[in-house]
């Protein structure tokens, strides 16, 4: 791939990842505004994460994705890193299964006790969201930089 194509692909990738954060913020604020219990989003996110990890481990083609830009990125990174990429992908899928299981476990625990939304106000939730968003962007940018500079 040419440098311009890589830059365009990476820009689209980051824009898509950030676009996924907007509905997340909306749902966090929605749950807080209507005083819904925190076990609901934990179950939803945990189930999605668990299913995503299991599906990823059971399918044979690691580069496939429902979103075309992510499939393009996977093909590029697999060609660039080879076996190391496959190991990272499998590790990510196992991590997704572990996180999903943990979130579902936390939702079951929160059924019987106090809810986390009892302790957090809207300002705190926005600060937490912005912190997570910043860390996500920084770590993803660092990973992209490391991969793109490898074997140049």
Backbone torsions as a table, in degrees:
resi	resn	phi	psi	omega
1	UNK	NA	146.1	178.5
2	UNK	-81.0	153.6	-177.0
3	UNK	-55.2	-41.0	179.5
4	UNK	-65.5	-39.6	178.8
5	UNK	-64.8	-41.1	179.6
6	UNK	-64.5	-45.4	179.7
7	UNK	-62.0	-42.3	178.5
8	UNK	-64.0	-43.8	179.7
9	UNK	-62.5	-44.7	-179.6
10	UNK	-66.2	-36.9	177.4
11	UNK	-64.0	-45.2	177.7
12	UNK	-62.3	-39.1	179.6
13	UNK	-62.0	-48.6	179.8
14	UNK	-65.2	-39.3	177.3
15	UNK	-62.8	-40.8	179.9
16	UNK	-66.4	-43.2	178.4
17	UNK	-62.3	-41.6	178.7
18	UNK	-70.0	-32.0	176.8
19	UNK	-65.4	-30.7	177.1
20	UNK	-69.7	-22.6	-179.0
21	UNK	-75.7	-25.5	-178.9
22	UNK	-62.7	-49.0	175.9
23	UNK	-62.7	-32.8	177.7
24	UNK	-61.4	-46.8	178.0
25	UNK	-61.8	-43.3	179.2
26	UNK	-57.9	-45.9	-178.9
27	UNK	-68.8	-36.9	176.9
28	UNK	-62.0	-46.9	179.8
29	UNK	-67.3	-37.1	178.5
30	UNK	-64.0	-45.9	179.3
31	UNK	-62.6	-39.0	-180.0
32	UNK	-71.5	-42.5	-177.4
33	UNK	-62.0	-36.6	-179.4
34	UNK	-98.0	10.4	178.0
35	UNK	52.5	40.7	176.6
36	UNK	-77.8	153.3	-177.5
37	UNK	-72.2	146.3	-175.6
38	UNK	-72.5	-14.3	179.6
39	UNK	-68.1	-24.7	179.3
40	UNK	-64.0	-53.5	178.2
41	UNK	-67.3	-30.1	177.8
42	UNK	-63.7	-41.9	178.2
43	UNK	-66.0	-43.0	-179.3
44	UNK	-63.6	-50.6	-178.5
45	UNK	-67.2	-42.2	179.4
46	UNK	-62.7	-43.1	179.2
47	UNK	-64.5	-44.0	178.5
48	UNK	-61.7	-44.9	-179.5
49	UNK	-63.8	-43.9	179.3
50	UNK	-63.2	-47.9	178.9
51	UNK	-64.0	-38.6	178.5
52	UNK	-61.9	-44.8	179.6
53	UNK	-66.1	-43.8	179.3
54	UNK	-65.3	-44.5	178.3
55	UNK	-60.3	-43.0	179.8
56	UNK	-63.8	-35.8	178.7
57	UNK	-74.4	-30.5	-175.9
58	UNK	-86.9	-23.6	-180.0
59	UNK	-82.5	152.5	-175.2
60	UNK	-84.8	-34.5	-175.8
61	UNK	-94.0	109.6	-175.9
62	UNK	-75.0	-22.5	-174.8
63	UNK	-85.2	-12.5	-177.5
64	UNK	-68.4	145.1	177.9
65	UNK	-153.2	152.0	176.8
66	UNK	-70.9	-24.2	-177.9
67	UNK	-103.6	119.0	-173.2
68	UNK	-54.7	-38.9	-177.7
69	UNK	-65.4	-34.8	178.7
70	UNK	-70.8	-34.1	176.1
71	UNK	-66.5	-41.1	177.8
72	UNK	-62.5	-42.6	178.4
73	UNK	-63.9	-43.2	179.7
74	UNK	-61.6	-42.8	178.9
75	UNK	-63.4	-44.4	179.3
76	UNK	-62.2	-48.1	-177.8
77	UNK	-68.1	-35.5	178.0
78	UNK	-65.2	-41.7	178.0
79	UNK	-65.2	-35.1	-177.2
80	UNK	-75.8	-42.3	-172.3
81	UNK	-104.4	-23.9	178.4
82	UNK	68.2	-127.0	-176.1
83	UNK	-62.5	-35.4	178.7
84	UNK	-59.6	-39.1	179.0
85	UNK	-64.4	-43.3	-180.0
86	UNK	-62.4	-40.6	177.2
87	UNK	-63.8	-42.8	178.0
88	UNK	-63.5	-39.7	-179.8
89	UNK	-64.9	-45.2	178.2
90	UNK	-64.0	-41.8	177.8
91	UNK	-61.3	-41.4	177.3
92	UNK	-63.5	-37.0	179.0
93	UNK	-69.0	-41.1	176.2
94	UNK	-64.7	-39.8	177.5
95	UNK	-62.8	-39.0	176.7
96	UNK	-61.9	-40.6	177.4
97	UNK	-64.8	-43.8	-179.7
98	UNK	-64.6	-46.8	180.0
99	UNK	-63.7	-43.7	178.3
100	UNK	-60.0	-44.2	178.1
101	UNK	-63.6	-41.9	179.3
102	UNK	-63.0	-43.6	179.5
103	UNK	-64.2	-40.3	177.3
104	UNK	-65.5	-41.7	176.5
105	UNK	-59.9	-44.1	178.9
106	UNK	-63.7	-35.7	178.8
107	UNK	-66.7	-37.7	177.8
108	UNK	-66.1	-41.0	178.9
109	UNK	-64.8	-39.4	-176.6
110	UNK	-73.0	-10.7	177.6
111	UNK	-63.9	-33.0	-172.9
112	UNK	-97.8	-15.2	-174.4
113	UNK	-115.6	-163.0	177.2
114	UNK	-67.9	150.9	-178.7
115	UNK	-93.0	144.1	-179.0
116	UNK	-63.4	-29.5	-179.3
117	UNK	-68.2	-14.1	175.3
118	UNK	-69.8	-23.1	-174.1
119	UNK	-104.0	-13.7	-175.8
120	UNK	-112.2	134.7	173.7
121	UNK	-97.0	177.3	-176.5
122	UNK	-61.0	-40.7	-179.6
123	UNK	-62.0	-43.2	179.1
124	UNK	-63.5	-41.5	179.3
125	UNK	-62.9	-40.7	178.8
126	UNK	-67.0	-39.7	177.8
127	UNK	-64.2	-43.1	177.7
128	UNK	-62.1	-45.6	179.2
129	UNK	-59.9	-47.3	-179.6
130	UNK	-63.7	-35.7	176.9
131	UNK	-65.4	-46.6	178.6
132	UNK	-62.3	-42.7	179.2
133	UNK	-61.3	-44.4	179.8
134	UNK	-64.4	-46.5	179.7
135	UNK	-62.7	-43.1	178.6
136	UNK	-59.1	-46.7	179.8
137	UNK	-65.3	-42.0	-179.6
138	UNK	-65.0	-46.6	-178.8
139	UNK	-66.4	-38.5	179.0
140	UNK	-68.0	-41.8	177.3
141	UNK	-60.9	-41.9	178.9
142	UNK	-62.9	-41.6	179.3
143	UNK	-65.2	-43.4	178.5
144	UNK	-60.7	-45.9	-179.3
145	UNK	-60.5	-44.0	179.9
146	UNK	-63.3	-44.3	-178.8
147	UNK	-67.5	-44.6	-176.5
148	UNK	-69.1	-27.3	179.5
149	UNK	-85.5	-12.8	-178.8
150	UNK	-74.0	131.8	178.0
151	UNK	58.2	35.0	179.1
152	UNK	-77.4	NA	NA
